[in-house]
């Protein structure tokens, strides 16, 4: 795999700079101008007060418009005392705690939704008259992807997303995540990868984020997102994960409907949270217990 990674990283990549992920004050943070935010991805065993000071230092230093934090509810008090708002909550996310998704806005304009009525309409459409999806996926079968697929995966992501919060159009990045904690699943038609998605696993908490769904234009309307989600749920349940969740574009009727139809529950909306396809968008958080799968 090392030789494959070397060959992929030798391939010239765009000059665009993604937000960096790093360890600070014992926690995992992502920050940068792409999303114009600091994101506390994992508190780990760090001191919440020290981490709070660090994220505010970063936000002040770089002028970021939002601070976004995901952490256990029983360790969130220092953030709540500083005026952080609960934007979403997933019960039982951690073995002994709920997950809180908190928002704080150094730039007050970042907190304002430009079209709240549209987001309400999307949710209404996504949850209206839900119908069951057939258990069996049509041929060809969905399969788990591996390191030999990363070039095709990167090309499909580049076709679907003009920009994205993470460098999923970089084969080297995909290879690294495959070797770490991310499982990718895809669909081929006539030898071409036409749809894929990923399951980003947290082995410590037993949770998995269902994310990075992409379908080529010529394969849309065939229900691949729904079938990919079902296949990933099956695989992640077999690997012992307890809770599945997603952070879906709030403007997408299709993606919100995919999760609502699969029995996920709404946890809340992250206001103006994520840069995707060239603009900062609000995101809906959905979750589901895998215990009954």
Rosetta silent file (secondary structure, phi, psi, omega in degrees, C-alpha in Angstrom):
SEQUENCE: XXXXXXXXXXXXXXXXXXXXXXXXXXXXXXXXXXXXXXXXXXXXXXXXXXXXXXXXXXXXXXXXXXXXXXXXXXXXXXXXXXXXXXXXXXXXXXXXXXXXXXXXXXXXXXXXXXXXXXXXXXXXXXXXXXXXXXXXXXXXXXXXXXXXXXXXXXXXXXXXXXXXXXXXXXXXXXXXXXXXXXXXXXXXXXXXXXXXXXXXXXXXXXXXXXXXXXXXXXXXXXXXXXXXXXXXXXXXXXXXXXXXXXXXXXXXXXXXXXXXXXXXXXXXXXXXXXXXXXXXXXXXXXXXXXXXX
SCORE:     score description
SCORE:     0.000 S_00000001
   1 L     0.000  -32.869 -178.900    0.000    0.000    0.000 S_00000001
   2 H   -60.853  -39.974  179.577    2.904    2.366    0.719 S_00000001
   3 H   -66.809  -36.216  177.952    4.057    2.220   -2.931 S_00000001
   4 H   -65.755  -43.429  178.285    0.500    2.916   -4.100 S_00000001
   5 H   -61.624  -40.568 -179.882    0.251    5.912   -1.771 S_00000001
   6 H   -62.547  -42.030 -178.940    3.581    7.223   -3.050 S_00000001
   7 H   -67.771  -35.134 -179.592    2.419    7.005   -6.658 S_00000001
   8 H   -71.843  -41.164 -178.868   -0.859    8.738   -5.870 S_00000001
   9 H   -72.600  -15.206  173.741    0.715   11.577   -3.915 S_00000001
  10 L   -74.497  -17.189  179.962    3.100   12.160   -6.832 S_00000001
  11 L   -71.990  128.326 -179.357    0.044   13.113   -8.900 S_00000001
  12 L   -58.320  134.855  178.385   -0.318   16.931   -9.044 S_00000001
  13 L  -113.335  157.191  178.850   -3.213   18.160   -6.910 S_00000001
  14 L   -57.977  154.109 -178.741   -5.124   21.454   -7.110 S_00000001
  15 L   -73.577  -10.720 -178.863   -3.644   24.423   -5.266 S_00000001
  16 L   -55.539  133.495 -178.507   -6.848   24.756   -3.220 S_00000001
  17 L  -102.501  119.589  177.044   -6.078   24.517    0.500 S_00000001
  18 L   -81.552  158.386  174.984   -8.436   22.467    2.666 S_00000001
  19 L   -61.033  144.997 -175.877   -8.960   23.194    6.336 S_00000001
  20 E   -92.976  145.929  174.762   -6.388   21.444    8.489 S_00000001
  21 E  -107.982  127.776 -177.979   -7.065   18.786   11.104 S_00000001
  22 E  -151.511  163.541  175.933   -4.717   18.815   14.071 S_00000001
  23 E   -91.447  125.066  176.821   -4.354   17.967   17.741 S_00000001
  24 E  -140.049  133.127 -179.792   -4.527   20.974   20.047 S_00000001
  25 L    53.807   27.617  177.731   -4.885   20.989   23.840 S_00000001
  26 L    86.011    0.586 -179.818   -5.439   17.231   23.603 S_00000001
  27 E  -114.054  164.070  177.324   -8.477   17.484   21.304 S_00000001
  28 E   -98.154  119.052 -177.732   -8.964   16.988   17.563 S_00000001
  29 E  -121.695  145.998  167.448   -9.758   20.257   15.784 S_00000001
  30 E  -117.463  136.572  176.502  -10.369   21.218   12.186 S_00000001
  31 E  -155.787  155.275  178.225  -10.008   24.859   11.200 S_00000001
  32 E   157.393  173.138 -176.143   -9.366   27.028    8.171 S_00000001
  33 L   -74.979  -17.489 -178.671  -10.839   29.503    5.698 S_00000001
  34 L   -58.537  -51.948  176.397  -12.586   26.852    3.565 S_00000001
  35 L   -96.087   -4.977 -179.400  -15.393   26.420    6.113 S_00000001
  36 L    50.335   54.105 -177.034  -14.521   29.677    7.901 S_00000001
  37 E  -161.842  166.995  162.515  -14.805   27.985   11.274 S_00000001
  38 E  -108.055  131.870 -178.966  -13.153   26.039   14.067 S_00000001
  39 E  -120.891  113.595  172.419  -14.638   22.550   14.431 S_00000001
  40 E   -80.477   99.964 -175.132  -14.085   20.580   17.630 S_00000001
  41 E   -79.616  -39.202 -179.016  -14.320   17.109   16.101 S_00000001
  42 E  -151.214  124.739  177.816  -13.400   15.079   19.176 S_00000001
  43 L   -77.365  -30.560 -177.771  -12.808   16.161   22.757 S_00000001
  44 L    58.824 -135.747  179.266  -11.223   12.836   23.706 S_00000001
  45 L  -100.634   14.812 -175.738   -9.850   12.967   27.235 S_00000001
  46 L   -71.482  159.835  175.998   -8.906   16.643   27.022 S_00000001
  47 L   -75.801  118.967 -177.769   -9.863   19.286   29.586 S_00000001
  48 H   -57.955  -34.125 -179.379  -12.955   21.095   28.168 S_00000001
  49 H   -66.831  -43.996  178.218  -11.843   24.421   29.648 S_00000001
  50 H   -63.683  -40.308  179.884   -8.422   24.223   27.977 S_00000001
  51 H   -66.711  -40.806  177.516  -10.016   23.223   24.674 S_00000001
  52 H   -57.759  -44.734  177.608  -12.511   26.099   24.931 S_00000001
  53 H   -62.176  -39.687 -178.160   -9.635   28.542   25.340 S_00000001
  54 H   -67.272  -43.771 -178.332   -7.833   27.020   22.365 S_00000001
  55 H   -66.924  -35.084  177.686  -10.798   27.191   19.971 S_00000001
  56 H   -71.217  -34.841  175.175  -11.439   30.813   20.893 S_00000001
  57 H   -60.951  -45.864  179.244   -7.774   31.621   20.401 S_00000001
  58 H   -62.877  -44.238 -179.053   -7.909   30.125   16.917 S_00000001
  59 H   -62.713  -42.047  178.783  -11.143   31.913   16.064 S_00000001
  60 H   -68.029  -42.353 -176.583   -9.754   35.258   17.215 S_00000001
  61 H   -62.911  -38.704 -174.223   -6.402   34.730   15.523 S_00000001
  62 H  -107.119   -4.495  178.818   -7.910   33.911   12.114 S_00000001
  63 L    70.559   33.329 -178.908  -11.200   35.795   12.269 S_00000001
  64 L   -68.662  147.504 -175.898  -13.373   32.692   11.775 S_00000001
  65 L   -83.938  -21.457 -177.328  -17.116   33.252   11.620 S_00000001
  66 E  -142.198  147.562  166.382  -18.237   30.141   13.521 S_00000001
  67 E  -116.133  127.405 -176.188  -17.097   27.737   16.211 S_00000001
  68 E  -123.877  129.184 -175.003  -18.739   24.313   15.925 S_00000001
  69 E  -134.472  135.606  172.781  -18.289   21.668   18.631 S_00000001
  70 E  -118.186  120.472 -176.239  -19.372   18.028   19.029 S_00000001
  71 E  -160.530  163.811  179.783  -18.904   16.672   22.539 S_00000001
  72 E   -63.265  143.069 -176.762  -20.589   14.686   25.352 S_00000001
  73 H   -63.897  -29.089 -177.938  -23.405   16.531   27.099 S_00000001
  74 H   -82.945    4.621  174.896  -21.873   15.836   30.524 S_00000001
  75 H  -126.259   14.882 -173.368  -18.659   17.664   29.563 S_00000001
  76 L   -95.799   -4.236 -172.613  -20.227   20.608   27.760 S_00000001
  77 H   -54.645  -43.922  179.810  -20.872   22.936   30.705 S_00000001
  78 H   -59.298  -35.033  178.775  -17.891   25.281   30.077 S_00000001
  79 H   -71.432  -43.691 -179.279  -19.109   25.822   26.496 S_00000001
  80 H   -63.878  -36.630  178.731  -22.743   26.347   27.508 S_00000001
  81 H   -66.125  -23.589  177.982  -21.704   28.900   30.140 S_00000001
  82 L   -89.269    8.797  174.661  -19.990   30.856   27.365 S_00000001
  83 L    91.904   10.796  175.413  -23.261   31.111   25.440 S_00000001
  84 L   -63.647  141.270 -179.425  -22.875   28.209   23.003 S_00000001
  85 E  -102.978  139.615  175.490  -26.214   27.121   21.580 S_00000001
  86 E   -77.969  113.424  179.430  -27.328   23.499   21.227 S_00000001
  87 E   -96.931  -22.939  176.258  -28.053   23.073   17.502 S_00000001
  88 E  -158.785  155.802 -179.934  -28.512   19.279   17.571 S_00000001
  89 E  -144.870  129.727  176.821  -28.539   16.441   20.091 S_00000001
  90 E  -113.915  112.379  179.160  -28.137   12.680   19.578 S_00000001
  91 E   -63.969  139.654  173.685  -29.293   10.571   22.567 S_00000001
  92 E    64.280   22.428 -178.360  -26.963    7.787   23.630 S_00000001
  93 E   -63.705  -46.323  175.975  -24.259    8.732   21.152 S_00000001
  94 E   -95.829  159.998 -177.561  -21.503    8.019   23.660 S_00000001
  95 L   -52.680  -33.739 -177.587  -21.648    4.975   25.965 S_00000001
  96 L  -129.436   23.388 -177.037  -22.720    7.156   28.917 S_00000001
  97 E  -161.985  155.092  170.310  -23.755   10.454   27.340 S_00000001
  98 E   -78.053  161.075  171.423  -25.661   12.201   24.590 S_00000001
  99 E   -98.456  130.909  172.009  -23.795   14.098   21.885 S_00000001
 100 E  -105.855  135.730  172.398  -24.331   17.837   21.713 S_00000001
 101 E  -107.776  110.442 -171.344  -23.606   19.769   18.524 S_00000001
 102 E  -107.734  145.505  176.748  -22.918   23.313   19.669 S_00000001
 103 E  -125.243  139.169  174.604  -22.673   26.537   17.719 S_00000001
 104 E  -138.701  140.460 -169.269  -21.041   29.836   18.607 S_00000001
 105 L  -125.941   92.561  171.901  -20.818   32.799   16.227 S_00000001
 106 L   -57.042  -31.861  173.908  -18.003   35.356   16.526 S_00000001
 107 L  -101.169  106.100 -176.518  -19.581   36.831   13.359 S_00000001
 108 H   -57.990  -30.318  179.612  -23.277   37.464   14.237 S_00000001
 109 H   -64.182  -28.030 -179.511  -24.232   37.521   10.551 S_00000001
 110 H   -65.984  -25.105 -177.397  -23.114   33.882   10.276 S_00000001
 111 H   -78.702  -16.376 -173.395  -25.881   32.866   12.702 S_00000001
 112 L   -87.070  126.865  175.116  -28.692   34.247   10.546 S_00000001
 113 L   -80.903  129.621 -177.358  -30.470   31.891    8.172 S_00000001
 114 L   -76.077  -33.833 -178.596  -31.158   33.614    4.855 S_00000001
 115 L  -137.751   68.156 -177.621  -34.122   31.417    3.864 S_00000001
 116 H   -61.297  -31.803 -179.686  -35.458   29.567    6.924 S_00000001
 117 H   -66.437  -31.094  178.192  -38.811   28.946    5.235 S_00000001
 118 H   -68.666  -40.777  179.641  -37.054   27.046    2.438 S_00000001
 119 H   -65.847  -36.876  175.819  -35.301   24.724    4.908 S_00000001
 120 H   -64.127  -40.485  179.249  -38.627   24.055    6.623 S_00000001
 121 H   -64.786  -39.252  178.792  -40.160   23.255    3.243 S_00000001
 122 H   -60.825  -45.899  179.426  -37.340   20.819    2.419 S_00000001
 123 H   -63.120  -39.967  179.957  -37.935   18.924    5.652 S_00000001
 124 H   -62.792  -43.932  178.916  -41.663   18.849    5.031 S_00000001
 125 H   -66.966  -37.419 -176.301  -41.123   17.415    1.559 S_00000001
 126 H   -68.089  -29.560 -175.209  -38.522   14.935    2.790 S_00000001
 127 H  -104.908    2.438 -178.236  -40.797   13.453    5.454 S_00000001
 128 L   -81.569  132.192  172.463  -44.076   13.553    3.549 S_00000001
 129 L    48.694   55.088 -180.000  -45.715   10.230    2.550 S_00000001
 130 L   -67.900  138.439  178.600  -42.668    8.083    3.208 S_00000001
 131 L  -122.891  152.687 -179.564  -42.712    4.719    1.477 S_00000001
 132 L   -70.502  154.510  177.754  -40.683    1.597    2.110 S_00000001
 133 L  -108.686  138.512  178.817  -37.739    0.678   -0.110 S_00000001
 134 L   -54.283  143.663 -176.880  -37.295   -2.900   -1.393 S_00000001
 135 L   -66.567  -36.403 -174.405  -34.870   -4.917    0.718 S_00000001
 136 L   -96.597  132.751  178.804  -32.789   -6.208   -2.184 S_00000001
 137 L   -79.963  145.760  177.475  -30.682   -3.878   -4.310 S_00000001
 138 L   -67.078  161.378  178.034  -30.813   -4.318   -8.092 S_00000001
 139 L   -73.225  143.201    3.867  -27.863   -5.827   -9.955 S_00000001
 140 L   -80.552  155.052 -176.822  -24.969   -5.138   -9.917 S_00000001
 141 L   -66.892  148.065  171.830  -24.533   -5.653   -6.171 S_00000001
 142 L   -68.273  138.643  178.073  -23.084   -2.941   -4.016 S_00000001
 143 E  -130.279  157.903  175.562  -19.563   -3.831   -2.945 S_00000001
 144 E   -78.024  131.057 -176.328  -17.053   -2.586   -0.420 S_00000001
 145 L   -87.392  158.791  179.988  -14.335   -0.583   -2.142 S_00000001
 146 L  -135.840 -169.233 -172.836  -10.600   -0.916   -1.549 S_00000001
 147 H   -63.597  -23.086  178.702   -7.310    0.802   -2.365 S_00000001
 148 H   -73.081  -11.535 -176.282   -7.500   -0.206   -6.013 S_00000001
 149 H   -98.384   -4.354 -167.602  -10.649    1.922   -6.374 S_00000001
 150 H   -64.815  -32.827  178.216   -9.371    5.248   -5.047 S_00000001
 151 H   -63.737  -46.538  179.472   -8.646    6.811   -8.457 S_00000001
 152 H   -65.673  -37.036  178.504  -12.192    6.070   -9.675 S_00000001
 153 H   -62.813  -47.001 -179.108  -13.629    7.266   -6.351 S_00000001
 154 H   -62.370  -39.423  179.703  -11.771   10.571   -6.533 S_00000001
 155 H   -65.367  -40.644  179.235  -12.889   11.142  -10.128 S_00000001
 156 H   -67.121  -42.656  177.628  -16.550   10.545   -9.261 S_00000001
 157 H   -60.993  -39.633  179.345  -16.379   12.881   -6.271 S_00000001
 158 H   -65.220  -34.205  178.018  -14.775   15.545   -8.464 S_00000001
 159 H   -68.615  -36.108 -172.376  -17.615   15.180  -11.002 S_00000001
 160 H   -87.170  -37.524 -173.558  -20.322   15.536   -8.364 S_00000001
 161 L  -118.018  114.920  173.792  -18.903   18.186   -6.015 S_00000001
 162 L   -60.416  -31.993  174.921  -17.277   21.429   -7.228 S_00000001
 163 L  -154.443  161.944 -173.059  -15.930   21.776   -3.667 S_00000001
 164 L  -155.361  156.479 -177.583  -16.179   19.850   -0.410 S_00000001
 165 L   -66.972  -24.915  179.925  -15.184   20.234    3.275 S_00000001
 166 L  -126.554  155.807 -173.126  -12.569   17.451    3.026 S_00000001
 167 L   -77.215   59.058 -177.616  -10.203   16.539    0.130 S_00000001
 168 L   -73.169   -7.327  174.514  -12.227   13.576   -1.151 S_00000001
 169 L   -89.290    3.589  179.066  -11.138   14.354   -4.711 S_00000001
 170 L  -102.799  112.589 -179.468   -7.548   13.461   -3.726 S_00000001
 171 H   -56.510  -33.492  179.068   -6.822    9.701   -4.186 S_00000001
 172 H   -64.134  -41.079  177.176   -4.077    9.924   -1.571 S_00000001
 173 H   -63.223  -44.051  179.502   -6.498   11.233    1.028 S_00000001
 174 H   -61.937  -39.752  179.342   -8.982    8.460    0.228 S_00000001
 175 H   -63.634  -41.852  178.872   -6.247    5.860    0.556 S_00000001
 176 H   -63.893  -42.319 -179.009   -5.241    7.197    3.976 S_00000001
 177 H   -69.168  -34.831  175.239   -8.822    7.177    5.244 S_00000001
 178 H   -59.476  -38.874 -178.445   -9.330    3.627    3.955 S_00000001
 179 H   -78.118  -11.442 -176.457   -6.346    2.530    6.016 S_00000001
 180 H  -101.840  -91.157 -170.678   -7.668    4.358    9.070 S_00000001
 181 L  -136.326   12.509 -175.080  -11.374    4.321    9.975 S_00000001
 182 E  -113.101  130.095  174.810  -13.454    4.875    6.823 S_00000001
 183 E  -107.906  130.109  179.934  -15.234    2.154    4.848 S_00000001
 184 E  -109.731  142.283  178.085  -16.357    3.021    1.307 S_00000001
 185 E  -129.224  143.120 -175.359  -19.106    1.279   -0.640 S_00000001
 186 E  -146.021  169.681  179.638  -19.862    1.694   -4.320 S_00000001
 187 E  -126.033  132.549  175.645  -21.924    0.681   -7.333 S_00000001
 188 E  -113.075  141.138  171.688  -20.542   -0.106  -10.781 S_00000001
 189 E  -130.173  124.336 -178.360  -22.426   -0.090  -14.046 S_00000001
 190 L    51.981   42.403  176.004  -20.703   -1.367  -17.195 S_00000001
 191 L    78.794    4.041 -178.922  -17.370   -1.306  -15.403 S_00000001
 192 E  -114.830  136.893  175.177  -17.702    2.305  -14.234 S_00000001
 193 E   -72.258  120.823 -175.245  -18.154    3.512  -10.658 S_00000001
 194 E  -118.534  -12.038  178.268  -21.430    5.471  -10.673 S_00000001
 195 E  -156.845  145.318  176.728  -22.337    5.828   -6.989 S_00000001
 196 E  -159.262  165.944  177.608  -20.555    5.617   -3.650 S_00000001
 197 E  -158.990  169.623 -177.987  -20.754    6.608   -0.007 S_00000001
 198 E  -132.156  155.124  174.719  -18.671    6.201    3.121 S_00000001
 199 E  -120.474  107.527 -177.548  -19.053    5.021    6.700 S_00000001
 200 E   -94.373  111.480 -168.912  -16.711    6.932    9.011 S_00000001
 201 E   -95.738  139.148  168.531  -16.278    4.839   12.123 S_00000001
 202 E  -114.530  105.413 -174.045  -15.488    5.851   15.685 S_00000001
 203 L   -73.191  -25.861 -179.343  -14.494    2.637   17.412 S_00000001
 204 L   -68.159  -42.949 -177.243  -14.263    4.266   20.844 S_00000001
 205 L   -95.175  -11.621 -177.100  -17.902    5.387   20.920 S_00000001
 206 L    71.610   31.389 -179.441  -19.333    2.670   18.650 S_00000001
 207 E  -118.364  160.285 -179.176  -20.776    5.257   16.283 S_00000001
 208 E  -145.442  132.267  176.845  -20.564    5.697   12.541 S_00000001
 209 E   -95.029  121.892  176.719  -21.215    8.687   10.296 S_00000001
 210 E   -89.073  114.948 -167.168  -22.899    7.818    7.006 S_00000001
 211 E  -152.296 -177.796  173.620  -21.557   10.418    4.623 S_00000001
 212 E    57.709   39.592  177.629  -19.960   11.393    1.300 S_00000001
 213 E   -73.686  132.707  177.743  -22.852   10.186   -0.861 S_00000001
 214 E  -148.251  133.339  177.190  -22.291   10.820   -4.563 S_00000001
 215 E  -131.469  129.524  177.383  -24.133    9.565   -7.647 S_00000001
 216 L   -61.611  150.090 -175.834  -23.154   10.286  -11.244 S_00000001
 217 H   -55.596  -39.021 -175.871  -25.759   12.195  -13.233 S_00000001
 218 H   -73.167  -11.595 -178.552  -26.437    9.252  -15.542 S_00000001
 219 H  -110.011    6.054 -178.535  -27.240    6.940  -12.588 S_00000001
 220 L   -75.368  157.745 -178.961  -29.582    9.199  -10.650 S_00000001
 221 L    84.912    5.648 -178.763  -33.179    8.285  -10.029 S_00000001
 222 L  -107.108    5.518  175.706  -32.324    4.622   -9.382 S_00000001
 223 L    75.138   23.761 -175.223  -32.355    4.808   -5.565 S_00000001
 224 H   -66.648  -34.614  179.341  -28.654    4.142   -5.096 S_00000001
 225 H   -60.873  -43.372  179.527  -28.291    6.367   -2.024 S_00000001
 226 H   -62.657  -43.004 -179.076  -31.008    4.387   -0.246 S_00000001
 227 H   -71.135  -37.399  175.221  -29.436    1.046   -1.178 S_00000001
 228 H   -61.949  -43.650  179.792  -25.949    2.205   -0.230 S_00000001
 229 H   -60.478  -45.103  179.820  -27.246    3.342    3.154 S_00000001
 230 H   -62.193  -41.425  179.723  -28.920   -0.025    3.796 S_00000001
 231 H   -66.160  -40.325  179.468  -25.748   -1.904    2.827 S_00000001
 232 H   -67.883  -40.141  177.277  -23.591    0.279    5.074 S_00000001
 233 H   -58.194  -44.337  179.714  -25.968   -0.135    8.006 S_00000001
 234 H   -60.074  -47.357 -177.874  -25.738   -3.899    7.625 S_00000001
 235 H   -66.005  -40.692 -177.376  -21.942   -3.847    7.515 S_00000001
 236 H   -72.900  -32.193  174.652  -21.573   -1.435   10.436 S_00000001
 237 H   -64.504  -42.588  178.816  -24.015   -3.404   12.583 S_00000001
 238 H   -63.187  -27.628  179.043  -21.975   -6.527   11.918 S_00000001
 239 L   -88.315    3.149  172.041  -18.881   -4.640   13.069 S_00000001
 240 L    93.325   10.183  179.100  -20.559   -3.785   16.376 S_00000001
 241 L   -75.433  145.085 -173.572  -21.463   -0.122   15.958 S_00000001
 242 L   -96.439  -37.310 -171.425  -24.403    1.103   18.044 S_00000001
 243 E  -133.773  132.722  172.692  -25.484    4.396   16.465 S_00000001
 244 E  -110.284  146.043  178.497  -25.461    5.696   12.900 S_00000001
 245 E  -149.953  168.845  175.011  -25.816    9.362   12.050 S_00000001
 246 E  -147.491  158.236  171.303  -25.348   11.807    9.244 S_00000001
 247 E  -119.625   99.289 -170.017  -24.867   15.529    8.671 S_00000001
 248 E  -105.436  147.972  178.600  -26.891   16.162    5.490 S_00000001
 249 E   -58.407  124.044 -176.083  -27.283   19.300    3.386 S_00000001
 250 L   -67.789  -18.618 -179.540  -30.406   21.038    4.669 S_00000001
 251 L   -88.179   -4.440 -174.446  -31.305   22.197    1.131 S_00000001
 252 L   -97.408  107.347  175.608  -31.366   18.654   -0.295 S_00000001
 253 H   -61.664  -43.723 -175.473  -34.804   17.061   -0.349 S_00000001
 254 H   -60.876  -47.958 -177.788  -33.314   13.840   -1.717 S_00000001
 255 H   -69.947  -39.446  178.022  -30.675   13.272    0.957 S_00000001
 256 H   -65.885  -37.480  177.366  -32.988   14.198    3.830 S_00000001
 257 H   -65.906  -37.781  178.708  -35.650   11.898    2.403 S_00000001
 258 H   -55.624  -45.540 -177.535  -33.107    9.074    2.128 S_00000001
 259 H   -78.079  -38.643  177.042  -32.460    9.165    5.877 S_00000001
 260 H   -61.213  -41.726 -178.871  -36.043    9.841    6.921 S_00000001
 261 H   -66.361  -28.326 -179.772  -37.200    6.881    4.817 S_00000001
 262 L   -86.759    6.419  175.635  -34.598    4.651    6.462 S_00000001
 263 L    90.306   13.724  176.255  -35.986    5.416    9.928 S_00000001
 264 L   -77.227  152.865  178.751  -33.524    8.089   11.042 S_00000001
 265 E  -111.059  145.513  178.503  -34.695   10.812   13.419 S_00000001
 266 E   -73.039  130.884  178.237  -33.942   14.513   13.164 S_00000001
 267 E  -102.800  -20.387 -178.923  -31.527   15.752   15.823 S_00000001
 268 E   147.313  179.259 -178.155  -31.398   19.403   14.748 S_00000001
 269 E  -121.672  131.716  176.961  -30.005   21.865   12.218 S_00000001
 270 E   -93.996  110.829 -173.868  -26.481   23.310   12.148 S_00000001
 271 E   -70.922  130.943  172.650  -26.844   26.879   10.938 S_00000001
 272 E    40.506   60.205 -164.952  -24.530   28.042    8.132 S_00000001
 273 E  -103.837  -37.543 -164.606  -22.092   25.324    9.055 S_00000001
 274 E  -134.142  135.274  175.315  -20.324   23.727    6.102 S_00000001
 275 E   -85.021  120.199  179.318  -18.796   24.850    2.818 S_00000001
 276 E  -149.321  134.724 -178.492  -19.974   22.580    0.047 S_00000001
 277 L    54.218   37.744  169.679  -20.295   23.159   -3.696 S_00000001
 278 L    93.025    0.457 -179.999  -18.965   26.685   -3.359 S_00000001
 279 E  -149.675  157.813  176.125  -21.036   28.126   -0.505 S_00000001
 280 E   -76.837  127.044 -176.854  -21.619   27.853    3.232 S_00000001
 281 E  -125.074  153.923  170.629  -24.714   25.735    3.871 S_00000001
 282 E   -79.664  153.264 -174.513  -26.826   24.694    6.843 S_00000001
 283 E  -131.641  140.394  174.517  -26.850   20.994    7.662 S_00000001
 284 E   -97.376  137.492  177.616  -29.417   18.656    9.202 S_00000001
 285 E  -102.631  126.913  177.896  -28.307   16.013   11.695 S_00000001
 286 E  -122.671  150.194  179.414  -30.105   12.646   11.588 S_00000001
 287 E  -145.833  160.916 -178.868  -29.511    9.581   13.769 S_00000001
 288 E  -155.897  136.455  172.316  -30.615    5.957   14.181 S_00000001
 289 E   -75.703  134.645  178.292  -29.951    3.166   16.645 S_00000001
 290 L   -94.788    3.435 -174.553  -28.429    0.119   14.950 S_00000001
 291 L   -62.209  -32.552 -176.816  -29.354   -2.182   17.828 S_00000001
 292 L   -89.197   -1.756 -177.765  -32.450   -3.495   16.051 S_00000001
 293 L   -73.790    0.000    0.000  -30.726   -4.183   12.706 S_00000001
